[in-house]
C-alpha cells in the first residue's frame, strides 16, 4: 500500500520534530507540559505543514491516549458525541484526545457544543487553526484552552529535514543531487516542511535510476510555492501591517520589501489602498503634498499595470519612508470622534445655522455670525463648537517644520484683536 513520504518520515518523538524550538526546546513551555503528562485543552495556531498534527500525535503516544483526528470542514458535533460514547471502554481505556483541525470552520453553535465535553474532562481537545484564534474562535472556547503559536520552520532546520527526506526517498536507488537542489527547495517552500517533503518525493519519483536531480527540476517543482498569502487570511493583514509600520518607521528598504511581497502575490490593490492611507495617517501635515503625489503614483500604477506599475509604487514608498512624519491629523479626528461618541453631538450654535430661508431670522439663525473675510487677516474670534464642547482642542500642532510654521502664523494672527472693517 502506498504511503506518502511525509507520513513515512513523520517524527515519533519531540526531539525529532523540526523547528518550534520556542515551544519544544529543552525549556519550552509546551514540552514541559507534555512531559508532565497533564495535558490541558489547547489550540495550535500556525500555517500548514509546520508540525501541529505531528505534535498532537506525539502527545497522544506519550500519554497513552487514543487519538481521534477530525477536520472541522467535514466533522460535526455528532462525531464528537460518538467519540464520547467510546470512553471508559476497551476502545479508549486512558481517555481520548481529539485533534480538531481547522476549528475556525465550526460555527458558534458548534464551538459552544464542545464545552460540555471539555468542561468535565471527558475529552482533551487539541484544536488547530491556520487563522488567528482571537479572531475566529469564540471566547468560551478560548477561555478554556491554552493557545500555542507555531511558526514557519527556519531555513537551517528545513535543510536538515530535506536532506533526511532525500536520504530516505533515495534509499537503494542510484540518484545523485546536483548542487543547490536542497537549498532551492528550502527557500521555495516558505517554512512548510510538508510541502518541502512532497517536493522531494515528486522529484525522486520522477527521476530514473542513474539520473541526476537538477536544480532546474527542483525550481520547477517548487515554483512560487514560497508565497504564503491569502487575501482573506492572517498573512494578508500581517504583510500590510508590516508594510505600513516600516514606512512609518522611515525604513525605505523594509517598505520596498513588503511592497514586493504584495506585488509578487498579485495584490496591487491592497498595496495601493494602504499607501493612500499612509500618506495621510503617517506623513500627514508634515508634508501635505505627499498625499497628492502618492495618489498620482497610484493612478499611474493602475494605468500602467504590472510589471511597470512597480515603478511609481516604489517611488511613492521611498518618498513616504524618507519624508518627515506627523500623525496629528489622525489623532485630532479620533479625539473628536471619541468626544462625540461619549457626549453626543451637541447643538450647533445659532450663529452658524443656515439662514438662507424664510423665517430663519425669527429663529435667530445666523444673525450673529461674523464673516471672517471682513476682518484683517481673514480671521475674527467667535465660537464655532457647540456649547458643550466649547473648550475642546482636538488638534495639536506637530513638531515638524510645516506645522510649526502654521502654528507661528496663527499665534501671531490670533494674538491680535481685529476690528470690523468699515463699510
C-alpha positions, 0 to 999 in steps of 0.5 A: 500500500502506498504511503506518502513520504511525509507520513513515512518520515513523520517524527515519533518523538519531540526531539525529532520534530523540526523547528518550534524550538520556542515551544519544544526546546529543552525549556519550552513551555509546551514540552514541559507540559507534555512531559508532565503528562497533564495535558490541558485543552489547547489550540495550535495556531500556525500555517500548514505543514509546520508540525501541529498534527505531528505534535498532537500525535506525539502527545497522544503516544506519550500519554497513552491516549487514543487519538481521534483526528477530525477536520472541522470542514467535514466533522460535526458535533455528532462525531464528537458525541460518538467519540464520547460514547467510546470512553471508559471502554476497551476502545479508549481505556486512558481517555481520548484526545481529539485533534480538531483541525481547522476549528475556525470552520465550526460555527458558534453553535458548534464551538459552544457544543464542545464545552460540555465535553471539555468542561468535565474532562471527558475529552482533551481537545487539541484544536488547530487553526491556520487563522488567528484564534482571537479572531475566529474562535469564540471566547468560551472556547478560548477561555478554556484552552491554552493557545500555542503559536507555531511558526514557519520552520527556519531555513537551517532546520528545513535543510536538515529535514530535506536532506533526511527526506532525500536520504530516505526517498533515495534509499537503494536507488542510484540518484545523485543531487546536483548542487543547490537542489536542497537549498532551492527547495528550502527557500521555495517552500516558505517554512512548510516542511510538508510541502518541502517533503512532497517536493522531494518525493515528486522529484525522486519519483520522477527521476530514473535510476542513474539520473541526476536531480537538477536544480532546474527540476527542483525550481520547477517543482517548487515554483512560487510555492514560497508565497504564503498569502491569502487575501482573506487570511492572517498573512494578508493583514500581517504583510500590510501591517508590516508594510505600513509600520516600516514606512512609518518607521522611515525604513525605505528598504523594509517598505520596498520589501513588503511592497514586493511581497504584495506585488509578487502575490498579485495584490496591487490593490491592497498595496495601493489602498494602504499607501493612500492611507499612509500618506495621510495617517503617517506623513500627514501635515508634515508634508501635505503634498505627499498625499497628492503625489502618492495618489498620482503614483497610484493612478499611474500604477493602475494605468500602467499595470504590472510589471511597470506599475512597480515603478511609481509604487516604489517611488511613492514608498521611498518618498513616504519612508524618507519624508518627515512624519506627523500623525496629528491629523489622525489623532485630532479626528479620533479625539473628536470622534471619541468626544462625540461618541461619549457626549453626543453631538451637541447643538450647533450654535445659532450663529452658524445655522443656515439662514438662507430661508424664510423665517430663519431670522425669527429663529435667530439663525445666523444673525450673529455670525461674523464673516471672517473675510471682513476682518484683517487677516481673514480671521475674527474670534467667535465660537464655532463648537457647540456649547458643550464642547466649547473648550475642546482642542482636538488638534495639536500642532506637530513638531515638524517644520510645516506645522510649526510654521502654521502654528507661528502664523496663527499665534501671531494672527490670533494674538491680535484683536481685529476690528470690523472693517468699515463699510 
